[in-house]
Structures are given as C-alpha cells and as structure tokens.
Amino acid sequence: MRIPARFLKVSSNYGGIQSHEGWLEIDIRALDLDGVTKLHVDLDDVARVKEKRDEATATVDAWDALFGKKDDDGPPPAP
C-alpha cells in the first residue's frame, strides 16, 4: 500500500528524544489497512514534508526575530 504525503508528518523530536533527521509519523487512522502487509512511502514525499516543516520553522524564527522574542526568553511575565 502506498501512503500519500497528506498522511505524513516529520518532527524533530518524539517523546522527548531529539533526532537530527527527524521522526516520520504516518497517520493511519484514515487508512483502510485490512489485508495490508507492507507500507510504501515515497522518500520524495518525505523530503517535501521536511522542507515544509523547515520553511515553517524559518518563518516562525523570522517572526520572533522581528518582534524580539528569542528561544531562551522563557515564559512571559505574570500580569
């Protein structure tokens, strides 16, 4: 069974464990797996998903830099 890219997600950590290459999550809830014995994932799809994640991270980092927030700022002060 070929897994479409819309069911793939890549994250940099899972359960508190960091990974340089990332963790691949396959959302199987929407898939009919009756009789399936093998899953096939196009690595080009994985690369595109990783690129989207990296672009989103860069956008958030740019937004934070523009408005002065840094990763080490911690939680905002209490009112």
Buried (B, 14 or more C-beta within 10 A) or exposed (E): EEBEBEBBBBEBEEEEEEEEEBBBEEEEEEBEEEEEEEEEBEEEBBEBBBEEBEEEEEEEEEEEEEEEEEEEEEEEEEE
